Amino acid sequence: MLRLPFALVLLLCVNVQLSSGKMSSHLSVQGTKMMLNGKQVFLSGVNQPWIYFGRDFGGDSAKNGEGYGEWCKLRQYLANITKAGGNSIRFWMFCDGENIPVFNSSGYVVQTDKTNSLISDVRRYVESARDHNMLVFFSLWNGAVATPQQLADMVKSEAKTQSFIDVVLTPLVKALAGNPALGGWEIFNEPEGSVIPNEENADPCWDTRPLKNTGAGWAGHTYHMQELQRFHNHLASAIHAADPNALVTTGTWSSHSLTNAFQPYDGQGYRAYWTDECLLKTGGRQKGTLDFYEVHSYASSQGYQIHAPFKESFDNYKLHKPLIVGEFDHQHSGMDSAQQYTYVSKHGYSGAWGWDAIGGKNVDNLKTLSTGLEALRNDPRTHINIGGHPTTNCTCSNVPPPAEEIPVVELRGYSCDQQASWGKCTQSWMKGHCCLSCFDCKGCH
């Protein structure tokens, strides 16, 4: 055996690592902190959350065979968020399941999408995010609106859940494994919107009486809590099996379903339903737990609820994993966007994702949220490097027509993306406006 001096062996190892030119780092959890490249990070970003609801990836129905979504537009959002100082984005994928994936007549998932382009579309988007040093978090399903029957059946049936795992989820996770731009997977957006509240059970994990009078179940009393917990456990287990480094969460709608730390207030209770104990007890799969928590927070006309994230510090929730404030806007909050992002960053939370980039009536838009991202630009925890080198120059005008030029009153005040999604690009009053949303910046590659 040839024996080399230790110093020479060390030098050779260093040279091999440097010559690879690729970073093997990925976002990870250490206690209650998010870590990347050996340092704590704060996820300063926004919710996309879509361009076309549930139709941004897969299907190849858009021009040039580039999937449902408009590729240039997707890249432009990444570029604009990065320019404002953001480092992460939350993007909804399947939403209500009306477009993707493909279900058969018996309710089993049989295909990712009609042309099997979902995985390649998503992979290309994540690669573009890496170019911009952005982390992507995909939210898989949505419980905040009325649930289509095929989605409800899939969540309730273990066999149909498994068909989604086998046909779509596992191949998708494996395809993205190892890409440092993949921040994590969210099982459900606001599953409590479709839960049956006020169900009595001797087991605290399944007893939803604490949710009485909180507003839970606003989208319909579709699922028992056990059904949602089993679904989370099985999907989280599948994700961790396909990619041991992947991080998993769920988009909790309120602190009411996040923590046991607070006493009932004004007839509204608090219960931690997404703990390791509850998910393992219900689903039985040992890898099926969450890696970090996420909570949403919106103010009413009376302001924030008493234990909302903007009224508390992270430590007060008594959680043992990081917590992201995953949705918020500044309406009725008494704070501007910069103050909101700053509050979250200084009170122990691990990230802030404002709602939302596409904008619309009564919510923030990217212009507003950019002031929040800018407020954290100099915080070293927001600076991440995953080997990105932006190469895309995708710019053109994307200003909607003035309200007085739109003859239909009900269509006034909406963004270019919304007008485009409603098929209004060919209207005469759109001439000279919304070049990016309607015409994908022709000549941009």
Summary of the structure (lengths in Angstrom):
residues: 445
radius of gyration: 22.3
end to end distance: 54.0
largest distance: 84.4
contacts: 1509
relative contact order: 0.13
helix: 36%
strand: 15%
